């Protein structure tokens, strides 16, 4: 065939399919609300290349319209199941008849494709990447041959030409193999990134657990001592009550530390609410103090009252990561200073350390996933912090000098409740 059938039109059809796949995964990854409607999303994304392929076909001969509409139709049905396939079937037939008129053979052919693909989709979802690739190629090859025989049996005018063999039998398996491979890579990338972010949080949790165990041991040691003193037979009632007050105070202290740790460790609920800057950052400081004490770091703060909007647990995670970075930047101990103040309609939060500092490249790449100046760091903690601040319509600015320290300045919008309707 000397590749005479590879032309601009076929490349256009391929372009429509691949771009729609990329758009689907971009929306699935970044649109948190859209990700709840995965089947609707894949229906919309696969219907667009179906329509475009029919509107701008490879070419039309006496017996057949040559285009690649069947590929997004089969992909949508395989990944979305029969509900998506049924919706795409209605779309493909509606626009096919609108563009080129009603044809009974077309109706039967696409109903057959839908039934076979929908029945196979439940097994397809359980396959690994290699089996999905192989099975999708074999499926479209089988459907191409089967529908060709159906067309020959039902129509006296239908002819299998050399072009038909290339466009409907030979080419589709290569294209659907490429499409399925790209979809599996993008899906795995999203899953891996989600898992890495979860692992980053678990790493922080494990480090906090180690430091908190030291912090909790102190009040428990005090409690143990006073409980032993309570066994003294000659204690007056007044002294006994003083000992009990000390025991209760130390137990409350331990309970507070453990409660903050558990509140941070549990999964975040996706909701937006008012965030008291001074209160929530104060909680984070108290939670991370054990880690700071282990690293000989003193934390000082001047936190002005201020309200912003966002997810409280994500907010705590963000500042825990940033403060933890500051502590780890001072391996020989030092001072970490946290200041917040309100400037017009913005809340400014500054986190300063006198640690090892950062060079220009590290400053420019701050927040990139999988890039870290720490030997065992993943960079995901900084990435999560930057993304959280961006989600809250804020900005992050970083200044640093080697061996002098780093200052991170975060700007968040002030939330002011509208009382005009009251």
GIBEL-V533160 format. One record per backbone hydrogen bond with DSSP energy under -1.0 kcal/mol. CO is the residue of the C=O (numbers start at 1). NH is the residue of the N-H. If there is no record, write none. Layout:
BEGIN
CO&NH + CO&NH
END
This chain:
BEGIN
1&4 + 3&6 + 5&7 + 7&11 + 8&12 + 9&13 + 10&14 + 11&15 + 12&16 + 13&17 + 14&18 + 15&19 + 16&20 + 17&21 + 18&22 + 19&23 + 20&24 + 21&25 + 22&26 + 23&27 + 24&28 + 25&29 + 26&30 + 27&31 + 30&32 + 31&35 + 33&36 + 34&37 + 37&41 + 38&42 + 39&43 + 40&44 + 41&45 + 42&46 + 43&47 + 44&48 + 46&50 + 47&51 + 48&52 + 49&53 + 50&54 + 51&55 + 52&56 + 59&66 + 64&61 + 66&58 + 66&59 + 68&71 + 69&73 + 70&74 + 71&75 + 72&76 + 73&77 + 74&78 + 75&79 + 76&80 + 77&81 + 81&85 + 82&86 + 83&87 + 84&88 + 85&89 + 86&90 + 87&91 + 88&92 + 89&93 + 90&94 + 91&95 + 92&96 + 93&97 + 94&98 + 95&99 + 96&100 + 97&101 + 103&107 + 104&108 + 105&109 + 106&110 + 107&111 + 108&112 + 109&113 + 110&114 + 111&115 + 112&116 + 113&117 + 114&118 + 115&119 + 116&120 + 117&121 + 120&124 + 121&125 + 123&126 + 124&127 + 128&132 + 129&133 + 130&134 + 131&135 + 132&136 + 133&137 + 134&138 + 135&139 + 136&140 + 137&141 + 138&142 + 139&143 + 140&144 + 141&145 + 142&146 + 143&147 + 144&148 + 145&149 + 146&150 + 147&151 + 148&152 + 149&153 + 150&154 + 151&155 + 161&165 + 162&166 + 163&167 + 164&168 + 165&169 + 165&170 + 166&171 + 171&175 + 172&176 + 173&177 + 174&178 + 175&179 + 176&180 + 177&181 + 178&182 + 179&183 + 180&184 + 181&185 + 182&186 + 183&187 + 184&188 + 185&189 + 186&190 + 187&191 + 188&192 + 189&193 + 190&194 + 191&195 + 192&196 + 193&197 + 194&198 + 195&199 + 196&200 + 197&201 + 198&202 + 199&203 + 200&204 + 201&205 + 202&206 + 203&207 + 204&208 + 205&209 + 206&210 + 207&211 + 208&212 + 209&213 + 211&215 + 212&216 + 213&217 + 216&220 + 217&221 + 218&222 + 219&223 + 220&224 + 221&225 + 222&226 + 223&227 + 224&228 + 225&229 + 226&230 + 228&231 + 229&232 + 232&235 + 236&240 + 237&241 + 238&242 + 239&243 + 240&244 + 241&245 + 242&246 + 243&247 + 244&248 + 245&249 + 246&250 + 247&251 + 248&252 + 249&253 + 250&254 + 251&255 + 252&256 + 253&257 + 254&258 + 255&259 + 256&260 + 257&261 + 258&262 + 259&263 + 260&264 + 261&265 + 262&266 + 269&271 + 273&310 + 275&308 + 276&280 + 277&281 + 278&282 + 279&283 + 280&284 + 281&285 + 282&286 + 283&287 + 284&288 + 285&289 + 288&292 + 289&293 + 290&294 + 291&295 + 292&297 + 293&296 + 296&334 + 298&336 + 300&338 + 302&340 + 306&277 + 307&415 + 308&275 + 310&273 + 311&315 + 312&316 + 313&317 + 314&318 + 315&319 + 316&320 + 317&321 + 318&322 + 319&323 + 320&324 + 321&325 + 322&326 + 323&327 + 324&328 + 325&329 + 327&330 + 329&356 + 330&333 + 334&298 + 336&300 + 337&352 + 338&302 + 339&350 + 341&348 + 343&346 + 345&414 + 346&343 + 347&412 + 348&341 + 349&410 + 350&339 + 351&408 + 352&337 + 356&403 + 359&363 + 360&364 + 361&365 + 363&366 + 365&368 + 368&371 + 378&370 + 379&383 + 380&384 + 381&385 + 382&386 + 383&387 + 384&388 + 385&389 + 386&390 + 387&391 + 388&392 + 389&394 + 390&393 + 395&411 + 397&409 + 399&407 + 401&404 + 401&405 + 405&401 + 406&353 + 407&399 + 408&351 + 409&397 + 410&349 + 411&395 + 412&347 + 419&422
END
